Amino acid sequence: MPIVSRATLRRLVRARDLLHEDVQRGATLEELAAATGLSRGFLTRTFAQTFGIPPHRYLVALRLEQAKRALARGTSVTDACLESGFESLGTFSASFHRRVGVSPREWQRRTRCLVQALGMPALFIPSCFLERHAGPSDYARPEHV
């Protein structure tokens, strides 16, 4: 893997920060390229080399984490879908199932059950904690994003 210069790394971190700023709307590749002064192709390649996944997949991962937080709070699947920036319930459900291993409703059922058992109905428990402590039979392990 080629090492990027400090200046390029700063630009890539800026692109990543822009993705975090408005997960629901999601910055486009053109906006990221313009904000960083990098070409779309170079930005995509070096972002993937640096962060492990291309910008769009990074954004989808952010959206899915946001949806998980909403589902853990008890938000409906449809509302979690729209609040996290997905435009289609079908796309959201398919992406969620592909990356997490269960449907959004099933993930919510398992997570809410665990959260309520702890006596904290509004608490979001990070998926890394659930993976480690709930065990594979109680909580589906997410696949690589």
LINTAGI-V263608 format. One record per pair of residues at least 12 apart in sequence whose C-alpha atoms are under 8 Angstrom apart, sorted by the first residue. I is the first residue (numbers start at 0). J is the second residue. D is the distance in whole Angstrom. If there is no record, write none. Layout:
# LINTAGI-V263608
I|J|D  I|J|D
This chain:
# LINTAGI-V263608
0|48|7  1|48|8  3|45|8  10|35|5  10|36|8  10|37|8  11|35|7  11|42|7  11|45|8  11|46|6  13|34|8  13|35|7  14|31|6  14|32|8  14|34|7  14|35|7  15|54|8  17|31|7  18|58|6  19|58|8  19|61|8  22|58|7  22|61|7  22|62|6  22|83|7  22|84|7  23|62|7  23|82|7  23|83|5  23|84|4  23|85|8  24|84|6  25|58|7  25|84|7  28|54|8  28|55|8  56|144|7  57|144|8  60|144|6  62|83|5  62|84|7  62|85|8  63|83|7  63|95|7  65|83|6  66|79|5  66|80|6  66|82|7  66|83|6  67|79|8  67|107|8  68|123|6  70|103|8  70|107|5  71|107|6  71|110|6  71|111|6  71|114|8  71|121|7  71|122|7  71|123|6  71|124|8  72|111|8  72|120|7  72|121|5  72|122|7  72|123|7  73|107|8  73|111|7  73|121|8  76|103|7  76|104|7  97|142|8  98|141|6  98|142|5  98|143|7  98|144|6  99|139|7  99|140|6  99|141|4  99|142|6  100|139|6  100|140|7  100|141|6  100|142|7  101|139|7  106|138|8  106|139|8  109|137|7  109|138|7  110|138|8
